Amino acid sequence: MNYSKLIVKSHFLLLMIVGLTIFIPDFCSSREIDMKPHWNDQIPLENPHKGWYHHFPDNHVNKYIVANDSDLTEFPGMDHLYMRLAWAYLEPQEGQFNWDVIDEYIEKWTAKGLGISFRISCRETRCDRIEQQFATPKWVMEAGAKGGYYLKGEKTGPEGPWEPVFDDSVFLEKLDNFLKAFGARYDGKPCLQYVDIGSVGDWGEGHTYFGSRRLYNFDQLKIHIDLYLKYFQKSQLVVSDDFVYNIKDPDERQKMHQYIVQNGISYRDDSILVNGYIGNYTTTFTVRSPEYFKTVYKDRPTVFELEHYGTVKRLGNWLNEPGSSLAEHGNGKTGADFFRSALQLLHATYIGYHGYAHKWRGDNPELTNELLNRCGYWFFIHTVEVPDELVAGEIADISVTWENRGVAPAYNDYELILRLEGPETMTVNVPAGNKNWLPSSGDKIYSENYRIKLPEKLKPGDYDLYLKLFSAQVFRTVYLPLNPALKDEQNFYKICTLKVTNPGVK
C-alpha cells in the first residue's frame, strides 16, 4: 500500500471538508435589538393579577366608605375591594342570610372592573353596633356557645365585646353551616381574588391580644383551616401570619406553617408600621415573620396590609416626626422607606394603604405609582433577537430576554402575541413562559425562544414586528415599561422592521 498517496488523498479530503465548512453560506444569521434604551420605569402599569386594594367595608359597614367613585376608578392599579366584615352582618338570624350587605358592593364595583376579596370575622373590639359587639351573631351565644366579654385582656360586663371560645363545639357547628352557605355562593367566582381565613381572633387576625388573650394549639386551629379548605376549593385562601405565630409551642407553630404551605394557602401581613412593631422588628421593617412569606411566594400570591394610614400619620410614623417611634428606632427612615422594604420582604402581589383612597393618593402620588409597579411582577424586555430575513412557509425563531424587577412572580400564564404588519398582517399567539421568571435586582434574565410558522402564501416585503403580553384568562394586556411612543392603539409595542421573502412568489 502506498501510504504517501493515502496521506495526500486524506489531506486533500480534509481541505475539501474545511473549505466546505468555511464557504457554507450562513442561512441562520440574525440581529439583536437592544430594548434597554426604550425603558421607562416611571409609567404606572395597570396590569392584571396584581396591584392595590381598598378596605371597604372595613370591620363595620361605614368604615372607609368611598365618597366618589373616581377615588377608586382613577386610582392607578386599583385591583380589588377587600371586604372585611363580621359574620353577624351576613347571618343575623340562624339560616337567614343577608347577602345584600356585600352583594350591592360586589355588583357595583365588579361592573367597574374591580375584583373582590373577603375576610369574615367572628370577633370585633367595638360595641357601637350589635354586629360589632357580637361579631359572632348573638344567636350563636344564645344557642349555647361558650365565650365571654373581653377587652384588652380583661373581662368586662355584658356591655363589652363578646368573644367566642374558638374551638367550642356549638360555635364550630354554626360556623360550619355559615361557611357552607358562604362558600356555595362565592367560591370560584371570577372576580374573587382570595378569601382570608378570618374566623379566629380579634378582627380575624388569629390573635386575641385585645380580647381574652387565650392561646390555641395546632389541633384547635387546624379545625378552622379545614373548614375553609372544605368550602373554598376553587379560590385562593390566605391567612394572617399572626394565626401561626400565636401558637405558643414552637414545634406546633412550625407544624401549622407546614400544614398551611402543603395545602396551598398563602399569607398576609396585617402589621406593617404598627407602632409597637417599629421598635421590636426594626431590622425587618416591622415584618415579624419574613420566613413564612419566603416559603410561599414563589407559587402563590401574598398580601401586604399597612396599619391604618390615618393612625400611622397621627402617631408621626409616616414622616418620621420628632417624638415618634420611627424617629426613635427607624434610623432616619420614613414610613415610605419601611413600606418599600417590607414589600420586598413580603414579596407581596397585593398591597393596601388601609385608609381613604383620596387621602393616601393625595399625600403620596408618586409613591403610589412606584409601589404599584414594584408589587407582584414587573416585566422588562432586555433584547429581541430576530432572523435577518423571514421566509414564507418556514419556521422562524424569535428570542426575547426578559427580566422581572417586581418582588414576586406572576402566578398566571400569559401569552406573547407577535404581529407582522406589512403588505398583509399576520398574528400568532405563543405561551410566554412567564411563570418561571422570578424576581431579580438586575442580575437575572430569562431567555425565551418563540417559534412561529409563516404562512406559505405570505406576501414578500418589509414588515414591522410588534409584540405584546396578554392574559387570555381575564382578556387584558400585560403592559411593559417601554416608551409609550412604541405602543399602538391595540397595545402592541413596535420592535423592528423585517424583510419577508417568498420563493414561490416572483
C-alpha positions in Angstrom: 0.0 0.0 0.0 1.3 3.5 -0.9 0.9 5.3 2.4 2.2 8.6 0.9 -0.6 8.7 -1.6 -3.1 7.8 1.1 -1.8 10.7 3.2 -2.1 13.1 0.3 -5.6 12.0 -0.5 -6.6 12.3 3.2 -5.1 15.8 3.3 -7.0 16.8 0.1 -10.2 15.4 1.5 -9.7 17.3 4.8 -9.0 20.5 2.9 -12.2 20.0 0.9 -14.2 19.5 4.1 -12.6 22.5 5.7 -13.3 24.5 2.6 -16.9 23.5 2.5 -17.2 24.4 6.2 -15.7 27.8 5.5 -17.7 28.7 2.5 -21.2 27.3 3.5 -23.5 30.4 3.4 -24.9 31.4 6.8 -28.7 30.9 6.4 -29.2 31.4 10.2 -27.8 34.9 10.6 -29.8 37.2 13.0 -29.7 40.5 14.6 -30.3 41.6 18.2 -32.4 44.6 19.1 -31.5 46.2 22.4 -34.6 47.4 24.1 -33.0 48.9 27.2 -32.7 52.4 25.6 -36.5 52.4 25.4 -37.2 51.5 29.0 -39.5 53.8 31.0 -39.9 52.7 34.6 -41.9 55.8 35.6 -45.1 54.8 33.9 -47.7 53.3 36.3 -48.7 50.0 34.7 -52.2 48.7 35.5 -51.6 45.0 35.0 -53.8 42.0 35.8 -53.4 39.8 38.9 -51.6 42.4 41.0 -51.9 45.9 42.5 -53.7 48.0 45.1 -56.7 47.1 47.1 -59.1 49.2 49.1 -60.5 48.2 52.5 -64.3 48.6 52.3 -66.2 47.7 54.3 -63.6 47.5 57.0 -64.8 45.9 60.2 -68.1 47.8 60.0 -70.2 48.9 57.1 -69.3 52.6 57.1 -65.5 52.3 57.5 -63.6 53.8 54.6 -66.6 54.4 52.5 -65.9 55.6 49.0 -67.3 59.1 48.7 -66.6 59.4 45.0 -66.3 56.5 42.6 -63.4 58.2 40.9 -61.4 57.7 44.1 -61.1 54.1 43.0 -61.7 54.1 39.3 -59.0 56.7 38.7 -56.6 55.2 41.3 -53.6 53.7 39.4 -53.7 50.0 39.6 -56.6 49.6 41.9 -57.2 45.8 41.7 -60.0 44.9 44.2 -62.1 45.7 47.2 -61.0 43.9 50.4 -64.3 43.3 52.3 -63.6 42.7 55.9 -66.9 42.3 57.7 -68.4 40.5 60.8 -70.3 37.3 60.4 -73.3 38.9 62.2 -74.0 41.2 59.3 -74.4 38.3 56.9 -76.4 35.8 59.1 -78.4 38.0 61.5 -80.7 35.0 62.3 -79.7 31.4 62.0 -80.2 30.2 58.5 -81.3 33.6 57.3 -78.6 35.1 55.1 -78.4 38.8 54.2 -76.1 38.7 51.2 -77.3 42.0 50.0 -74.9 43.7 52.5 -72.0 42.7 50.3 -73.7 42.0 47.0 -74.6 45.6 46.4 -70.9 46.5 46.6 -69.8 43.5 44.6 -72.2 44.2 41.7 -71.3 47.9 41.6 -67.5 47.6 41.7 -67.1 44.5 39.6 -69.1 46.3 36.9 -66.3 48.9 37.1 -63.6 46.3 36.6 -62.5 45.7 40.2 -62.3 42.3 41.9 -63.1 41.4 45.5 -61.6 39.6 48.4 -63.1 38.6 51.8 -62.4 38.2 55.4 -65.4 37.4 57.6 -64.6 37.9 61.2 -66.0 36.4 64.4 -64.7 38.9 66.9 -64.5 42.7 66.9 -63.5 45.1 69.6 -66.1 47.8 69.4 -69.7 47.9 70.7 -71.3 50.8 68.8 -73.4 48.3 66.8 -74.9 45.0 67.8 -72.9 43.4 64.9 -69.7 44.8 66.4 -70.4 43.7 70.0 -71.5 40.3 68.7 -69.4 39.8 65.5 -70.3 36.1 66.0 -74.1 36.5 65.9 -75.7 36.8 69.3 -77.9 33.8 68.5 -74.8 31.6 68.5 -74.2 32.5 72.1 -77.8 32.0 72.9 -77.7 28.5 71.3 -75.1 27.6 74.0 -71.7 28.5 72.5 -69.1 29.3 75.2 -67.5 32.7 75.3 -67.2 35.9 77.3 -66.9 39.6 77.3 -63.3 40.8 77.0 -61.3 43.9 76.2 -57.5 44.2 76.2 -57.0 41.1 78.3 -59.6 42.0 80.9 -63.1 40.6 81.4 -65.8 43.2 81.1 -69.5 43.3 81.8 -72.1 42.4 79.2 -71.6 45.9 77.7 -68.2 44.8 76.3 -67.4 42.9 73.0 -68.2 39.2 73.1 -65.5 36.7 72.2 -66.4 33.0 71.5 -64.2 30.1 72.5 -62.9 29.4 69.1 -62.9 25.6 69.4 -66.3 25.4 71.2 -68.4 22.7 69.5 -71.6 24.8 69.3 -69.6 27.7 67.8 -67.9 25.4 65.3 -71.2 23.8 64.3 -72.8 27.1 63.5 -69.7 28.4 61.8 -69.6 25.3 59.6 -73.2 25.9 58.5 -72.4 29.5 57.6 -69.2 28.8 55.7 -71.0 26.1 53.7 -73.6 28.7 52.5 -70.9 31.3 52.1 -68.7 29.1 50.0 -71.6 27.8 47.9 -72.4 31.3 46.9 -68.9 32.9 46.3 -66.3 30.2 45.9 -64.8 30.2 42.4 -66.4 33.5 41.3 -64.1 35.0 38.6 -64.0 38.3 40.5 -62.8 36.7 43.7 -59.1 37.2 44.2 -58.7 35.4 47.6 -60.5 34.6 50.8 -59.0 35.2 54.3 -59.3 32.5 56.9 -60.6 35.1 59.4 -62.7 33.0 61.9 -60.2 33.2 64.8 -59.1 36.2 66.9 -59.6 39.9 67.0 -60.7 41.3 63.6 -60.0 37.8 62.3 -56.2 38.2 62.6 -55.6 35.0 64.5 -54.6 36.6 67.9 -56.7 37.5 70.9 -54.5 40.3 72.2 -57.3 42.8 72.5 -59.6 40.2 74.0 -59.1 37.2 76.3 -55.5 36.6 75.3 -56.3 32.9 75.2 -53.9 30.8 73.2 -54.8 28.0 70.9 -52.8 25.0 69.7 -52.4 23.3 66.4 -55.3 20.9 66.7 -57.7 23.7 67.7 -56.7 26.0 64.9 -56.5 23.2 62.3 -60.3 22.9 62.6 -60.7 26.4 61.1 -58.2 25.7 58.3 -60.0 22.6 57.4 -63.4 24.3 57.3 -62.2 26.8 54.7 -60.4 24.1 52.7 -63.7 22.2 52.7 -65.9 25.0 51.4 -63.4 27.1 49.3 -61.9 24.5 46.9 -61.6 26.8 43.9 -60.4 30.1 45.4 -57.1 31.1 46.8 -57.0 31.1 50.6 -54.8 33.3 52.7 -54.3 33.6 56.4 -52.6 36.2 58.7 -49.1 35.3 59.9 -50.5 36.0 63.4 -52.7 32.9 63.1 -49.5 30.8 63.1 -47.2 32.9 65.3 -49.6 33.0 68.2 -49.3 29.2 68.7 -47.1 29.1 71.8 -45.2 25.9 71.2 -42.5 26.4 68.5 -42.8 22.9 67.2 -46.6 23.2 66.8 -46.1 26.6 65.2 -43.8 25.1 62.6 -46.3 22.2 62.1 -49.1 24.7 61.4 -46.9 26.6 59.0 -46.1 23.4 57.1 -49.8 22.5 57.0 -50.6 25.9 55.5 -47.9 25.5 52.9 -48.9 21.9 52.0 -52.5 23.0 51.4 -51.7 25.8 49.0 -52.7 28.6 51.5 -50.8 31.9 51.3 -50.0 34.6 53.9 -50.9 38.2 54.5 -49.2 40.6 57.0 -51.6 42.9 58.9 -49.0 44.7 60.9 -46.7 46.9 58.7 -45.9 50.0 60.6 -47.9 49.1 63.7 -46.5 51.3 66.3 -45.4 48.6 68.7 -43.7 46.7 66.0 -41.4 49.5 65.0 -39.0 49.1 67.9 -39.3 45.3 68.1 -38.9 44.5 64.4 -36.9 47.4 63.1 -34.4 45.4 61.1 -37.2 43.7 59.2 -39.2 46.9 58.8 -42.0 45.6 61.1 -42.3 42.3 59.1 -42.3 39.9 62.0 -42.3 36.6 60.1 -40.5 37.1 56.7 -39.6 33.4 56.7 -43.3 32.4 56.2 -43.6 34.6 53.2 -40.3 33.4 51.7 -41.6 29.9 51.8 -44.8 30.5 49.8 -44.3 33.5 47.5 -42.8 31.5 44.5 -46.1 29.8 43.7 -48.9 31.8 45.4 -49.6 35.5 45.9 -49.0 37.2 49.3 -50.8 40.2 50.7 -49.4 43.4 52.3 -51.6 45.4 54.7 -50.4 48.7 56.2 -51.5 49.7 59.7 -54.4 52.2 59.3 -52.8 55.0 57.3 -54.6 57.6 59.5 -53.1 56.1 62.6 -49.6 55.9 61.1 -49.8 59.6 60.3 -51.4 60.6 63.6 -48.5 58.9 65.5 -45.9 60.7 63.4 -44.6 57.5 61.9 -45.2 58.2 58.2 -43.0 61.3 58.1 -40.6 60.3 60.9 -41.7 63.2 63.0 -39.9 64.1 66.3 -41.1 62.0 69.2 -42.5 59.2 67.1 -41.5 55.6 67.3 -40.0 55.8 63.9 -37.9 58.8 64.9 -36.6 56.8 67.8 -36.0 53.4 66.1 -36.1 53.9 62.3 -32.5 55.1 61.7 -33.7 58.1 59.8 -36.1 56.2 57.5 -39.6 57.3 56.8 -42.8 55.3 56.6 -42.4 55.2 52.8 -39.0 53.6 53.3 -40.4 51.0 55.6 -43.2 50.3 53.1 -40.7 49.7 50.3 -38.5 47.4 52.3 -41.4 45.5 53.9 -42.8 45.0 50.4 -39.6 43.4 49.3 -39.5 41.0 52.4 -43.2 40.0 51.9 -42.9 39.6 48.1 -46.4 40.9 48.1 -48.6 40.9 45.0 -51.5 42.8 46.6 -50.9 45.9 48.7 -53.2 48.1 50.8 -52.8 51.5 52.4 -55.7 50.8 54.8 -57.5 54.2 54.7 -59.3 56.6 52.4 -58.1 56.4 48.8 -58.2 60.1 48.1 -56.2 60.9 51.3 -53.5 58.3 50.6 -53.1 59.2 47.0 -53.2 62.9 47.7 -50.3 62.6 50.1 -48.3 60.0 48.0 -49.0 60.4 44.3 -45.5 59.3 43.1 -45.1 56.6 45.7 -48.5 55.2 44.7 -47.1 54.7 41.1 -43.8 53.3 42.3 -45.3 50.7 44.6 -47.8 49.7 42.0 -45.0 48.8 39.6 -42.9 47.0 42.3 -45.6 44.9 43.8 -46.1 41.5 42.2 -44.4 41.1 38.8 -42.8 43.9 36.7 -41.5 42.6 33.3 -38.8 44.2 31.3 -37.5 43.2 27.9 -33.7 43.4 27.5 -33.3 42.2 23.9 -35.2 40.8 21.0 -33.2 38.6 18.5 -34.7 38.1 15.1 -33.6 36.5 11.8 -32.2 38.8 9.3 -34.7 37.5 6.9 -38.0 35.6 7.2 -39.0 33.1 4.6 -42.7 32.4 3.9 -43.7 28.8 4.6 -40.8 28.3 7.0 -40.3 28.4 10.8 -38.8 31.5 12.3 -37.2 31.7 15.8 -37.6 34.9 17.7 -35.8 35.1 21.0 -36.6 37.5 23.8 -34.7 38.1 27.0 -36.9 39.1 30.0 -36.3 40.4 33.5 -38.7 40.5 36.4 -38.0 43.6 38.5 -41.0 43.2 40.7 -41.0 41.4 44.1 -42.9 38.3 43.1 -43.5 36.0 40.1 -46.7 36.1 38.0 -48.9 33.2 39.0 -50.9 33.1 35.8 -49.8 32.0 32.3 -49.7 34.8 29.8 -49.4 34.7 26.0 -46.9 36.5 23.9 -48.7 37.8 20.8 -46.4 38.5 17.8 -47.7 40.6 14.9 -46.2 41.2 11.5 -47.6 44.3 9.8 -46.7 44.9 6.1 -48.1 44.0 2.7 -50.5 42.0 4.8 -51.0 41.2 8.6 -50.0 38.1 10.4 -50.6 37.4 14.1 -49.6 34.5 16.2 -50.1 33.7 19.9 -47.5 31.6 21.8 -47.1 30.7 25.5 -44.8 33.4 27.1 -43.2 31.1 29.7 -43.6 33.9 32.2 -44.4 31.9 35.4 -40.7 30.9 35.6 -39.5 34.5 35.7 -38.5 35.0 39.3 -37.9 38.5 40.7 -34.4 39.9 40.5 -32.4 43.1 41.1 -30.9 43.3 37.6 -28.9 40.1 38.0 -31.2 37.5 36.4 -32.6 37.4 32.9 -34.6 34.7 31.2 -34.2 33.9 27.5 -37.3 32.5 25.8 -37.3 31.3 22.2 -40.6 31.6 20.3 -41.0 29.5 17.2 -43.5 30.7 14.6 -44.6 29.2 11.3 -45.0 31.7 8.5 -47.9 31.1 6.0 -46.8 29.7 2.7 -48.6 32.4 0.8 -47.4 35.3 2.9 -46.6 38.2 0.6 -43.0 39.3 0.4 -41.9 42.7 1.5 -40.9 44.8 4.6 -42.9 44.1 7.8 -42.9 45.8 11.1 -42.7 43.4 14.1 -44.9 44.1 17.1 -45.4 42.2 20.3 -47.4 42.3 23.5 -48.1 40.2 26.6 -51.7 39.2 27.1 -53.8 37.5 29.7 -56.4 35.4 27.9 -57.9 34.5 31.3 -59.1 38.0 32.0 -58.7 39.4 28.5 -56.3 42.1 29.5 -53.0 43.4 28.2 -49.9 43.0 30.4 -48.2 46.3 29.9 -44.4 46.7 29.7 -42.3 49.6 30.9 -41.4 50.8 27.5 -41.6 54.2 25.8 -45.3 54.9 25.1 -44.3 56.1 21.6 -43.6 52.4 20.7 -47.2 51.4 21.6 -50.1 51.4 19.1 -53.8 51.6 19.8 -54.0 47.9 20.3 -51.3 48.0 23.0 -48.7 46.3 20.8 -45.1 47.6 21.0 -43.1 48.0 17.8 -39.8 46.2 17.9 -38.2 46.5 14.4 -38.7 46.1 10.7 -38.1 42.8 9.0 -37.8 41.6 5.4 -40.0 38.6 4.3 -39.2 36.7 1.2 -41.3 34.1 -0.6 -39.5 31.9 -3.2 -42.9 30.9 -4.6 -43.8 34.5 -5.5 -42.0 36.3 -8.2 
